[in-house]
Amino acid sequence: METNQRNQSLKPWQRSIHEVIFEAETTAGKAFDVILIVCIIFSVTVVMLDSVASIRVKYGTLFLGLEWMFTILFTMEYILRLLSIGRPFKYAFSFFGIIDLLAILPTYLSLLLPGTHYLVVVRILRVLRIFRVLKLIQYLGEAELLVKALRASLHKITVFVVTVFALVIILGASMYLIEGEENGFTSIPKSVYWAIVTVTTVGYGDISPQTNFGQVLAAISMILGYSILAVPTGIVTVELSHAFKGSKVTVQACPQCSKEGHDSDATFCKFCAAKL
């Protein structure tokens, strides 16, 4: 009863705006998303070009004007999103709600902290809405399964990270004793840094063992590194196989909480129980 009343509380103009802004299966909704994505890409391109000194000297004023134009447009869009759903706070604290807010804040912050407007490149995350336009929302559903798998793997991965941390300390301390300061291992922390770089197979090469014993230890560390990298992948893969359900989802957005990814035969939102 309460849910139906909330749905009925939406005024006609709110429903109209919701259909355009949140729905991707309608002609107007798809057109809105396409225009939005083009604007996002263009605005990020402007910010990137503005960071090039030679281009900024010539077109800095133009770029500034364009940036404020995009910011005002995105601000109006954000306000309309909040006004067109039954639970605006639910959307405001959702993934896309936070991204939408972060997409406009840097420009306003630049009035107090010059240079922070470059942070608006976070807008590129809003391009994820292209999944809705191309009707690939099921992949977002699979992304949610990945998040669930990562959460389920948290304890196991924590134990793994602590074990690796202890291992690199032991390897670093051992290398410090073997090589010494004369070969670049000036302290245990720096030797631990070498161990981390080696075990993760990054291999910057800024410091390297010179003695035979040191090179043997380095070889062992490299082999351990290849073995270690496979562990977290296996943990997440197992949890992902447990979380996978393979249910089909749609791009329909809930008029109350704006959540997407509902089952194709769903009548009510699985997040807030509102009628779809």
Rosetta silent file (secondary structure, phi, psi, omega in degrees, C-alpha in Angstrom):
SEQUENCE: METNQRNQSLKPWQRSIHEVIFEAETTAGKAFDVILIVCIIFSVTVVMLDSVASIRVKYGTLFLGLEWMFTILFTMEYILRLLSIGRPFKYAFSFFGIIDLLAILPTYLSLLLPGTHYLVVVRILRVLRIFRVLKLIQYLGEAELLVKALRASLHKITVFVVTVFALVIILGASMYLIEGEENGFTSIPKSVYWAIVTVTTVGYGDISPQTNFGQVLAAISMILGYSILAVPTGIVTVELSHAFKGSKVTVQACPQCSKEGHDSDATFCKFCAAKL
SCORE:     score description
SCORE:     0.000 S_00000001
   1 L     0.000  -47.308 -179.021    0.000    0.000    0.000 S_00000001
   2 H   -63.825  -39.661  179.978    2.762    2.461    0.967 S_00000001
   3 H   -64.200  -44.413  179.529    4.742    1.605   -2.175 S_00000001
   4 H   -63.125  -37.894  178.674    1.746    2.176   -4.448 S_00000001
   5 H   -64.482  -37.338  178.682    1.065    5.497   -2.766 S_00000001
   6 H   -66.416  -40.502  178.446    4.653    6.575   -3.407 S_00000001
   7 H   -63.138  -42.071 -179.012    4.336    5.630   -7.074 S_00000001
   8 H   -71.001  -20.794 -178.747    1.058    7.557   -7.369 S_00000001
   9 L   -71.656  -16.550  177.134    2.628   10.556   -5.632 S_00000001
  10 L   -69.038  128.203 -179.655    4.786   11.208   -8.697 S_00000001
  11 L   -78.621  160.312 -178.799    3.285   14.044  -10.668 S_00000001
  12 H   -54.321  -40.494 -179.355    2.812   13.813  -14.454 S_00000001
  13 H   -68.306  -31.014  176.499    5.749   16.138  -15.135 S_00000001
  14 H   -68.289  -41.740  178.495    7.953   13.998  -12.888 S_00000001
  15 H   -63.365  -38.817 -179.513    6.963   10.856  -14.787 S_00000001
  16 H   -64.980  -45.050  179.168    7.700   12.593  -18.088 S_00000001
  17 H   -65.315  -40.966 -179.995   11.156   13.702  -16.965 S_00000001
  18 H   -60.575  -40.917 -178.956   11.850   10.260  -15.484 S_00000001
  19 H   -63.561  -36.053 -178.966   10.980    8.597  -18.786 S_00000001
  20 H   -78.373  -45.217 -172.516   13.436   10.801  -20.661 S_00000001
  21 H   -80.962  -40.127 -171.736   16.313   10.844  -18.176 S_00000001
  22 L  -100.510  -26.213 -176.565   16.211    7.356  -16.669 S_00000001
  23 L   -90.794  137.630 -179.463   14.638    5.141  -19.317 S_00000001
  24 L  -112.951   -1.848 -178.471   16.742    3.891  -22.242 S_00000001
  25 L   -92.601  -11.412  176.317   14.135    1.795  -24.029 S_00000001
  26 L   -91.690  158.852 -179.850   12.127    4.800  -25.195 S_00000001
  27 H   -62.187  -45.078 -179.829   13.114    6.927  -28.191 S_00000001
  28 H   -65.111  -42.098 -179.840   13.403   10.076  -26.075 S_00000001
  29 H   -63.940  -42.225  179.946   15.372    8.277  -23.369 S_00000001
  30 H   -66.693  -41.640  178.979   17.833    6.783  -25.822 S_00000001
  31 H   -62.372  -40.949  179.175   18.310   10.140  -27.578 S_00000001
  32 H   -61.944  -44.790 -178.870   18.924   11.825  -24.217 S_00000001
  33 H   -64.394  -39.613  179.266   21.559    9.252  -23.256 S_00000001
  34 H   -64.051  -46.112  178.669   23.343    9.594  -26.603 S_00000001
  35 H   -62.780  -41.120  179.509   23.431   13.397  -26.334 S_00000001
  36 H   -61.518  -45.080 -178.948   24.597   13.118  -22.719 S_00000001
  37 H   -64.421  -41.074  177.988   27.437   10.761  -23.627 S_00000001
  38 H   -61.762  -43.853  179.001   28.573   13.045  -26.479 S_00000001
  39 H   -63.336  -40.432  179.467   28.593   16.031  -24.102 S_00000001
  40 H   -62.170  -48.678 -179.120   30.546   14.070  -21.496 S_00000001
  41 H   -62.648  -41.155 -179.615   33.210   13.009  -23.992 S_00000001
  42 H   -65.959  -41.631 -178.746   33.444   16.524  -25.401 S_00000001
  43 H   -66.991  -39.408  177.671   33.743   18.114  -21.939 S_00000001
  44 H   -66.465  -37.899  177.549   36.492   15.682  -20.886 S_00000001
  45 H   -62.508  -39.812  178.606   38.321   16.387  -24.153 S_00000001
  46 H   -61.662  -43.992 -179.642   38.161   20.124  -23.420 S_00000001
  47 H   -65.044  -41.175 -179.655   39.699   19.603  -19.961 S_00000001
  48 H   -65.129  -41.577  178.430   42.457   17.402  -21.377 S_00000001
  49 H   -67.490  -34.548 -179.848   43.320   19.940  -24.077 S_00000001
  50 H   -65.428  -21.496  179.162   43.290   22.724  -21.493 S_00000001
  51 L   -79.540  -10.038  176.929   46.105   20.923  -19.651 S_00000001
  52 L   -87.093  115.984 -172.323   48.399   21.384  -22.674 S_00000001
  53 H   -56.299  -46.096 -176.204   50.198   24.706  -22.102 S_00000001
  54 H   -64.366  -34.472  178.970   50.620   25.644  -25.773 S_00000001
  55 H   -79.123  -36.647 -179.643   46.926   25.058  -26.492 S_00000001
  56 H   -63.428  -34.793  179.790   45.770   26.715  -23.264 S_00000001
  57 H   -60.787  -39.559 -176.574   47.584   29.940  -24.194 S_00000001
  58 H   -83.416  -39.895 -170.536   45.537   30.242  -27.396 S_00000001
  59 H  -121.363   18.139 -177.502   42.180   28.838  -26.336 S_00000001
  60 H   -56.228  -43.841 -179.513   42.173   29.098  -22.532 S_00000001
  61 H   -64.775  -42.293  178.143   39.279   31.552  -22.421 S_00000001
  62 H   -62.800  -44.684 -179.999   37.203   29.427  -24.800 S_00000001
  63 H   -62.307  -39.447  179.439   37.912   26.283  -22.792 S_00000001
  64 H   -63.241  -43.335  178.167   36.911   28.042  -19.568 S_00000001
  65 H   -63.626  -42.506  178.906   33.616   29.146  -21.093 S_00000001
  66 H   -64.915  -39.817 -179.021   32.896   25.669  -22.433 S_00000001
  67 H   -63.120  -42.680  178.577   33.722   24.079  -19.093 S_00000001
  68 H   -69.222  -33.712  177.295   31.280   26.310  -17.242 S_00000001
  69 H   -62.979  -47.199  179.144   28.631   25.694  -19.895 S_00000001
  70 H   -64.724  -38.989 -178.980   28.962   21.920  -19.484 S_00000001
  71 H   -64.084  -41.957  178.435   29.014   22.236  -15.706 S_00000001
  72 H   -65.052  -41.542  178.416   25.786   24.247  -15.672 S_00000001
  73 H   -62.972  -45.525 -179.365   24.124   21.754  -18.046 S_00000001
  74 H   -68.517  -30.508  176.709   25.214   18.791  -15.941 S_00000001
  75 H   -67.111  -43.881  177.572   24.089   20.594  -12.777 S_00000001
  76 H   -62.453  -41.223  178.819   20.621   21.127  -14.239 S_00000001
  77 H   -62.521  -42.577 -179.613   20.527   17.480  -15.309 S_00000001
  78 H   -62.291  -42.676  179.080   21.533   16.346  -11.811 S_00000001
  79 H   -64.029  -42.154  178.853   18.782   18.449  -10.216 S_00000001
  80 H   -64.137  -34.995  177.351   16.206   17.074  -12.666 S_00000001
  81 H   -62.761  -42.921 -179.733   17.276   13.534  -11.814 S_00000001
  82 H   -67.729  -34.157 -177.372   16.651   14.212   -8.131 S_00000001
  83 H   -78.438  -19.687 -171.585   13.292   15.832   -8.837 S_00000001
  84 L   -99.256    8.265  177.567   12.005   13.061  -11.104 S_00000001
  85 L  -126.217  156.292 -176.559   12.230   10.099   -8.717 S_00000001
  86 L   -72.648  -26.250 -179.639   10.314    9.237   -5.585 S_00000001
  87 L  -125.101   79.837 -176.350   13.432    8.678   -3.465 S_00000001
  88 H   -61.030  -36.143 -179.356   15.996   11.351   -4.402 S_00000001
  89 H   -67.900  -31.808  177.755   18.335   10.534   -1.502 S_00000001
  90 H   -62.547  -42.755  178.908   18.436    6.910   -2.627 S_00000001
  91 H   -71.605  -39.988 -176.199   19.692    8.018   -6.022 S_00000001
  92 H   -58.728  -32.566 -178.427   22.049   10.659   -4.585 S_00000001
  93 L  -101.754   10.387  174.432   23.973    7.980   -2.669 S_00000001
  94 L   -81.857  172.680 -178.768   23.935    5.399   -5.470 S_00000001
  95 H   -58.060  -54.155 -178.336   26.978    4.762   -7.662 S_00000001
  96 H   -68.747  -30.818  177.760   25.803    6.914  -10.562 S_00000001
  97 H   -63.908  -43.119  178.298   24.398    9.533   -8.191 S_00000001
  98 H   -66.632  -42.607  178.655   27.794   10.021   -6.552 S_00000001
  99 H   -62.180  -41.635  178.862   29.551   10.070   -9.932 S_00000001
 100 H   -61.628  -38.007  179.183   27.066   12.667  -11.229 S_00000001
 101 H   -70.708  -43.781  179.307   27.790   14.863   -8.222 S_00000001
 102 H   -64.741  -22.323 -178.841   31.567   14.451   -8.509 S_00000001
 103 L   -72.833  -20.002 -177.638   31.281   15.385  -12.175 S_00000001
 104 L  -112.198  -22.529 -176.699   30.163   18.926  -11.342 S_00000001
 105 H   -61.662  -43.625 -175.437   31.836   19.698   -7.996 S_00000001
 106 H   -55.464  -37.287 -179.366   35.426   20.266   -9.254 S_00000001
 107 H   -64.603  -41.565  178.008   34.441   23.237  -11.405 S_00000001
 108 H   -69.357  -37.425  178.286   32.777   24.969   -8.468 S_00000001
 109 H   -65.575  -27.350 -179.145   35.705   24.077   -6.198 S_00000001
 110 L   -63.749  -17.894  176.123   38.076   25.693   -8.693 S_00000001
 111 L   -68.256  -28.658  178.961   36.689   29.060   -7.583 S_00000001
 112 L  -101.565  -36.824 -178.291   38.347   28.422   -4.210 S_00000001
 113 L  -123.116   92.424 -179.016   41.142   26.019   -5.210 S_00000001
 114 L   -55.087  137.336  177.592   42.553   26.866   -8.659 S_00000001
 115 L   100.406  -19.271 -178.007   43.420   23.829  -10.732 S_00000001
 116 H   -70.759  -12.239  179.949   40.878   21.460   -9.193 S_00000001
 117 H   -65.720  -18.594  177.634   38.711   21.743  -12.303 S_00000001
 118 H   -66.620  -17.974  179.119   40.989   19.173  -13.940 S_00000001
 119 H   -70.763   -8.826  179.501   39.376   16.609  -11.649 S_00000001
 120 H   -66.874   -5.972  176.230   36.245   16.766  -13.789 S_00000001
 121 H   -61.038  -13.443  175.414   37.820   14.015  -15.898 S_00000001
 122 H   -61.620  -16.158  177.979   35.903   11.776  -13.474 S_00000001
 123 H   -59.551  -24.380 -177.765   33.004   12.530  -15.812 S_00000001
 124 H   -60.239  -23.880  177.640   34.327    9.852  -18.116 S_00000001
 125 H   -66.639  -23.043  179.909   32.803    7.318  -15.683 S_00000001
 126 H   -70.317  -16.354  177.766   29.398    8.610  -16.692 S_00000001
 127 H   -66.198  -13.353  176.908   30.000    7.100  -20.123 S_00000001
 128 H   -58.779  -17.297  178.334   29.156    3.781  -18.458 S_00000001
 129 H   -68.013  -10.219  177.334   25.580    4.716  -19.285 S_00000001
 130 H   -64.152  -21.514  176.109   26.349    3.629  -22.830 S_00000001
 131 H   -61.796  -33.846  179.710   25.611    0.107  -21.560 S_00000001
 132 H   -71.997  -41.559 -178.009   22.001    1.183  -21.252 S_00000001
 133 H   -63.883  -40.931 -178.182   21.888    2.667  -24.735 S_00000001
 134 L   -87.051    6.557 -179.517   23.349   -0.480  -26.311 S_00000001
 135 L    57.491   41.798  178.065   21.093   -2.672  -24.154 S_00000001
 136 L  -109.763   29.063 -175.812   24.112   -4.265  -22.497 S_00000001
 137 H   -62.522  -22.767  179.440   22.796   -3.741  -18.995 S_00000001
 138 H   -61.675  -26.586  178.621   23.231   -7.461  -18.315 S_00000001
 139 H   -72.614  -28.539  173.373   26.960   -6.823  -18.196 S_00000001
 140 H   -69.069  -34.445  175.173   26.375   -4.333  -15.403 S_00000001
 141 H   -63.474  -39.441  177.053   24.489   -7.092  -13.642 S_00000001
 142 H   -68.255  -30.855  176.121   27.519   -9.309  -14.044 S_00000001
 143 H   -65.305  -36.425  176.356   29.638   -6.468  -12.659 S_00000001
 144 H   -63.990  -36.986  176.794   27.464   -6.545   -9.541 S_00000001
 145 H   -63.903  -36.324  178.338   28.186  -10.260   -9.270 S_00000001
 146 H   -64.697  -41.316  177.989   31.895   -9.445   -9.444 S_00000001
 147 H   -62.247  -42.261  178.133   31.506   -6.969   -6.581 S_00000001
 148 H   -62.040  -40.778  179.823   29.706   -9.628   -4.539 S_00000001
 149 H   -64.561  -39.017  178.566   32.500  -12.100   -5.300 S_00000001
 150 H   -65.587  -39.726  177.925   35.117   -9.584   -4.174 S_00000001
 151 H   -64.902  -41.517  179.299   33.255   -8.986   -0.930 S_00000001
 152 H   -66.399  -25.991 -178.561   32.982  -12.726   -0.321 S_00000001
 153 L   -89.221   -2.173 -170.780   36.724  -13.044   -0.981 S_00000001
 154 H   -55.968  -47.332 -176.764   37.660  -10.213    1.375 S_00000001
 155 H   -65.845  -43.029 -179.669   38.729  -12.356    4.339 S_00000001
 156 H   -65.464  -41.988 -179.705   40.726  -14.789    2.219 S_00000001
 157 H   -68.153  -34.326  177.220   42.431  -11.993    0.307 S_00000001
 158 H   -61.369  -45.444  177.345   43.209  -10.197    3.591 S_00000001
 159 H   -61.470  -41.130  179.831   44.998  -13.289    4.877 S_00000001
 160 H   -62.700  -45.986 -178.713   46.819  -13.566    1.559 S_00000001
 161 H   -63.802  -41.646  178.710   47.946   -9.910    1.625 S_00000001
 162 H   -62.718  -40.379  178.775   49.186  -10.204    5.230 S_00000001
 163 H   -63.587  -44.097  178.937   51.141  -13.338    4.268 S_00000001
 164 H   -65.193  -38.945  178.755   52.715  -11.598    1.285 S_00000001
 165 H   -60.650  -43.927  177.892   53.547   -8.579    3.438 S_00000001
 166 H   -65.066  -38.476 -178.536   55.378  -10.803    5.919 S_00000001
 167 H   -64.294  -44.066 -177.919   57.157  -12.581    3.066 S_00000001
 168 H   -69.385  -29.171  175.709   58.508   -9.392    1.465 S_00000001
 169 H   -66.148  -43.663  179.039   59.782   -8.198    4.847 S_00000001
 170 H   -64.582  -44.463  179.099   61.690  -11.457    5.278 S_00000001
 171 H   -63.975  -41.232 -179.970   63.044  -11.308    1.714 S_00000001
 172 H   -65.127  -45.081  179.465   63.998   -7.655    2.113 S_00000001
 173 H   -63.942  -39.603  179.216   65.784   -8.190    5.394 S_00000001
 174 H   -64.268  -42.250  179.564   67.623  -11.215    3.959 S_00000001
 175 H   -67.226  -34.119  177.447   68.728   -9.237    0.911 S_00000001
 176 H   -63.116  -40.028  179.095   69.911   -6.404    3.163 S_00000001
 177 H   -70.683  -36.991 -176.991   72.108   -8.846    5.061 S_00000001
 178 H   -75.473  -47.898 -172.948   73.449  -10.486    1.904 S_00000001
 179 H   -87.549  -47.534 -179.397   74.101   -7.406   -0.253 S_00000001
 180 L    81.273  175.140 -175.645   74.680   -4.625    2.250 S_00000001
 181 H   -67.582  -28.575 -177.210   74.809   -0.872    1.730 S_00000001
 182 H   -66.254  -19.796  179.748   77.703   -1.036   -0.737 S_00000001
 183 H  -105.702   16.467  174.645   75.436   -2.696   -3.331 S_00000001
 184 L    98.852  -11.272  178.445   72.575   -0.218   -2.997 S_00000001
 185 L   -90.264   78.034 -169.175   70.548   -1.956   -0.277 S_00000001
 186 L   -77.520  -15.459  179.920   71.064    0.881    2.171 S_00000001
 187 L  -159.655  165.911  178.095   68.326   -0.089    4.632 S_00000001
 188 H   -66.460  -42.431  177.272   65.759   -2.767    5.342 S_00000001
 189 H   -57.390  -42.112  178.929   62.842   -0.558    4.166 S_00000001
 190 H   -68.054  -34.197  176.974   64.582    0.010    0.829 S_00000001
 191 H   -69.026  -34.705  175.392   65.329   -3.713    0.605 S_00000001
 192 H   -65.590  -39.906  174.750   61.657   -4.436    1.297 S_00000001
 193 H   -56.399  -44.777  177.850   60.813   -2.040   -1.544 S_00000001
 194 H   -60.263  -41.755 -179.641   63.097   -4.139   -3.783 S_00000001
 195 H   -63.313  -41.033  179.057   61.329   -7.309   -2.618 S_00000001
 196 H   -63.765  -45.854  179.848   57.888   -5.848   -3.422 S_00000001
 197 H   -62.081  -37.720 -178.076   59.019   -4.750   -6.889 S_00000001
 198 H   -75.042  -47.245 -178.027   60.540   -8.186   -7.532 S_00000001
 199 H   -63.891  -35.946  178.607   57.715  -10.346   -6.152 S_00000001
 200 L   -81.353    2.712  177.896   55.099   -8.380   -8.103 S_00000001
 201 L    61.906   23.133  176.634   57.238   -8.896  -11.250 S_00000001
 202 L   -74.208  -52.956  174.480   57.374   -5.140  -11.896 S_00000001
 203 L    62.195   66.201  177.761   61.183   -5.022  -11.900 S_00000001
 204 L   -64.485  -35.159  179.566   62.136   -1.340  -12.090 S_00000001
 205 L    83.029    8.887  179.909   65.820   -2.248  -12.011 S_00000001
 206 L   -69.859  -32.059  171.099   66.849    0.783   -9.934 S_00000001
 207 L  -133.948  143.257 -178.880   68.575   -1.543   -7.457 S_00000001
 208 L  -149.569  150.784 -179.340   69.647   -5.126   -8.100 S_00000001
 209 L   -68.226  144.525 -178.846   71.744   -7.771   -6.295 S_00000001
 210 L  -111.162  -23.636 -177.712   75.414   -8.015   -7.229 S_00000001
 211 L   -89.311  163.168 -179.601   76.551  -11.074   -5.262 S_00000001
 212 H   -63.796  -45.410  179.650   75.889  -14.699   -6.158 S_00000001
 213 H   -63.225  -38.871  178.561   73.819  -15.351   -3.038 S_00000001
 214 H   -64.419  -40.229  179.632   71.820  -12.202   -3.676 S_00000001
 215 H   -68.627  -34.541  175.817   71.061  -13.230   -7.248 S_00000001
 216 H   -64.467  -44.532  178.503   69.936  -16.670   -6.083 S_00000001
 217 H   -63.189  -38.178  177.843   67.570  -15.047   -3.596 S_00000001
 218 H   -63.525  -41.418  178.795   66.319  -12.724   -6.336 S_00000001
 219 H   -62.372  -42.936  177.581   65.623  -15.709   -8.592 S_00000001
 220 H   -62.236  -40.819  179.418   63.649  -17.415   -5.817 S_00000001
 221 H   -62.869  -39.938  179.760   61.696  -14.205   -5.236 S_00000001
 222 H   -64.861  -42.978  179.307   60.804  -13.973   -8.927 S_00000001
 223 H   -64.859  -41.143  176.222   59.548  -17.562   -9.023 S_00000001
 224 H   -60.444  -37.728 -179.022   57.531  -16.934   -5.853 S_00000001
 225 H   -59.592  -45.852  179.117   56.086  -13.848   -7.498 S_00000001
 226 H   -63.184  -36.565  178.886   54.613  -15.796  -10.409 S_00000001
 227 H   -70.351  -40.522 -176.352   53.099  -18.293   -7.976 S_00000001
 228 H   -67.490  -38.643 -176.106   51.713  -15.629   -5.682 S_00000001
 229 H   -62.352  -25.018 -178.247   49.967  -13.633   -8.425 S_00000001
 230 H   -78.577  -19.369 -174.102   47.771  -16.625   -9.258 S_00000001
 231 H   -65.635  -55.280 -178.752   46.365  -16.943   -5.724 S_00000001
 232 H   -62.476  -32.316  177.916   43.990  -13.920   -5.552 S_00000001
 233 H   -62.890  -42.708  178.751   42.773  -14.660   -9.084 S_00000001
 234 H   -65.355  -39.982 -179.890   41.837  -18.178   -8.038 S_00000001
 235 H   -61.664  -48.680 -178.409   40.087  -16.959   -4.887 S_00000001
 236 H   -66.830  -37.885 -179.693   37.944  -14.453   -6.771 S_00000001
 237 H   -61.378  -43.266  178.598   37.190  -16.931   -9.561 S_00000001
 238 H   -62.742  -45.526 -179.730   35.810  -19.489   -7.098 S_00000001
 239 H   -67.245  -33.537  179.113   33.621  -16.896   -5.375 S_00000001
 240 H   -67.092  -38.655  178.275   32.461  -15.561   -8.735 S_00000001
 241 H   -65.138  -31.087  176.907   31.343  -19.016   -9.819 S_00000001
 242 H   -73.604  -33.099 -175.549   29.296  -19.224   -6.611 S_00000001
 243 H   -83.498  -20.496 -174.131   27.727  -15.813   -7.174 S_00000001
 244 L   -66.708  131.682  179.698   26.871  -16.288  -10.841 S_00000001
 245 L  -123.592  -25.655  174.887   23.183  -16.755  -11.503 S_00000001
 246 L    71.106   21.133  179.730   22.849  -15.894  -15.160 S_00000001
 247 L   -78.062  144.651  179.745   19.466  -14.183  -14.862 S_00000001
 248 L   -80.209  139.500 -179.575   18.408  -11.835  -17.659 S_00000001
 249 E  -127.250  163.520 -178.470   17.956   -8.191  -16.717 S_00000001
 250 L  -116.138  174.088  178.361   16.472   -5.134  -18.368 S_00000001
 251 L   -94.157    7.680 -178.978   17.385   -1.462  -18.616 S_00000001
 252 L   -65.660  132.491 -179.200   14.165   -0.374  -16.905 S_00000001
 253 L  -100.825  138.951  178.408   14.837    2.092  -14.096 S_00000001
 254 L   -68.516  131.250 -179.391   12.825    2.108  -10.883 S_00000001
 255 L   -70.231  -11.327 -178.933   10.771    5.331  -10.609 S_00000001
 256 L   -98.826  -49.280 -175.559   11.475    5.471   -6.880 S_00000001
 257 L  -113.167   -4.006  176.653   15.176    4.638   -6.399 S_00000001
 258 L    69.922    6.498  179.653   16.398    4.787  -10.064 S_00000001
 259 L   -68.438  144.887  176.984   18.077    1.370   -9.749 S_00000001
 260 L  -115.634 -175.041  176.547   18.441   -0.696  -12.922 S_00000001
 261 L    83.668   31.808  178.607   19.251   -4.329  -13.609 S_00000001
 262 L   -81.834  154.691  175.908   15.869   -5.869  -12.790 S_00000001
 263 E   -61.881  150.339 -174.586   14.911   -9.332  -13.959 S_00000001
 264 L   -63.080  -25.328 -179.352   13.043   -9.319  -17.259 S_00000001
 265 L  -104.318   15.441 -176.493    9.868  -10.658  -15.613 S_00000001
 266 L   -74.061  141.042  175.377   10.042   -8.459  -12.504 S_00000001
 267 L  -105.611  -27.851 -179.549    6.970   -6.503  -11.413 S_00000001
 268 E  -123.442  151.553  178.647    8.528   -4.856   -8.376 S_00000001
 269 L   -65.900  131.601 -179.175   11.945   -3.306   -7.795 S_00000001
 270 L   -80.024   -3.857 -179.544   14.275   -5.774   -6.081 S_00000001
 271 L  -100.834  -39.427 -178.048   16.028   -2.895   -4.305 S_00000001
 272 L  -127.650   -1.658  176.789   13.157   -0.878   -2.807 S_00000001
 273 L    72.021   11.895  177.424   10.073   -3.004   -3.643 S_00000001
 274 L   -73.050  153.458  179.900    8.408   -0.189   -5.601 S_00000001
 275 E   -73.383  132.190 -178.070    6.117   -1.161   -8.475 S_00000001
 276 L   -86.499    0.000    0.000    7.867   -1.039  -11.853 S_00000001
